[in-house]
């Protein structure tokens, strides 16, 4: 039975319990991931990180949450009150919703009922996730706008620009997956990866998705919307107490959500690592949940690693990277992938396919070497103008000590 | 230190300095492989021993000459070294020290010589721990300890009075006021010729 059929047989109580389970898992993961991030980043900087509350500081995030809840809830006078309150709600709701279509396990025994841990399976599941992710950005944009303050507004504007640019690349990177899987349903995409993960066969797509998911979640090095060094706190500068906590929550749930999507689309979802397929039957199928979360946490580690390593990009560099590198590259890659797909579907001779691959590689090398040559030329030209004599007036350099002392 | 202060033979090395050969070039980004090294650095660091000191439980000694809380010292017989000259207060760039001197009474001295510091306050909300007061002190009365735990809950508590700053009475010291060591003047004290208290000065602290 396919996933969609299995889910279709779920009685109401199973759906309700599943929803509760997914929600609880998200909140729990968020709390743990806040702790994990702080610990890992601390280790990367040779610190020990939070270690006071509970064993290894495990309760730190919980205590922080309580602290936030007890703080005074301020709404600035200049703020648009309704939108100001609504923004964090939109942000949080949206990030939880994308989990509805992510298959967390294979077929399991759920209190005596055979089902899969997936709330619903719609035929355009991935599109739904993309749509929900975009709605989540409204939370940030509206928060920035409704604060009635300059820095939050700048943060919100940056965020909208960021999401527009990186969502295009993200969507394009998924097209290759759709072409290969022949479906937009998450469960079918997972099923299509039983032999090879798409991270292997569609490696460039995987890389583009990984980069753009960091941009999409406003995380370092793409955290321009927050940019605590430039914009105080960016869009959430004016937020305090539980409303701030909601933004905090949604950021981390979002990380988990995009990681879960990446796992589903590129790393074979809940399937075990190659060669460990027998583990999928353990605990009546529930062990697949462990596989799923191992992969998600792997992505989470990459997020933390990026944050610990890279400085924030400058805004123009960031935009340039999105529009001039990621998008053209994804477009070219989609053309290659679709051509290959059509060729293999129409049983083109193997020679043709190999010839096509080689010609693409040749064109790629030719273009990159041309760009490199141009860069070298530009650097040469820059060096000529960059002589020791500056072309603006400067005071003469004193040559003797007496001159220096007497001015 | 010395050679840094001496004038250099080649006029600050300006002749050698060549702007075109300056090493700082921020125009080109490093190659991709070089940028990847950064990831290895952070990854490697995760498995290093952490530098953190578990502070309230574990306290590491400060550097030997760390500028901590001040202390007003005593002569070996218990008399205070401070003569109330206010040079520390005048030297203080943050105006953190307040001193009021007073005359010593013959036979009931606080410090050897004519004057002693009657009121001595240091405001630790203003003090910047620069140590200029220590350099200014002519009798070595004021020195700094390594104590750095100076946080408190009110402004008032952070103005340290003379009692808070005075060094402890050690064994053999007589709590002032008391007469000076027999047949000495303040010069003998400053030259370090008084090394203990005399029975005529009072009952010495013994422990």
Contacts between the chains, C-beta under 8 A, distances in Angstrom:
chain1	res1	chain2	res2	distance
A	40	B	46	7.1
A	42	B	50	7.7
A	43	B	45	7.0
A	43	B	46	4.3
A	43	B	50	7.0
A	44	B	42	4.3
A	44	B	43	7.6
A	44	B	45	5.3
A	44	B	46	5.6
A	45	B	45	7.0
A	46	B	45	5.5
A	46	B	48	5.7
A	46	B	49	8.0
A	46	B	50	5.5
A	46	B	51	5.0
A	47	B	50	5.9
A	47	B	51	6.8
A	47	B	52	5.3
A	48	B	50	4.5
A	48	B	52	4.3
A	305	B	39	6.7
A	305	B	42	6.5
A	305	B	43	7.0
A	308	B	42	4.7
A	309	B	38	5.1
A	309	B	39	5.3
A	309	B	41	7.5
A	309	B	42	4.6
A	310	B	38	7.2
A	379	B	28	7.1
A	382	B	27	7.3
A	387	B	20	7.4
A	388	B	18	7.7
A	388	B	19	5.4
A	388	B	20	4.2
A	397	B	14	6.6
A	398	B	14	7.8
A	399	B	11	7.1
A	399	B	14	7.1
A	400	B	11	6.1
A	401	B	7	6.3
A	401	B	11	5.0
A	401	B	12	7.3
A	404	B	11	7.4
A	404	B	12	7.2
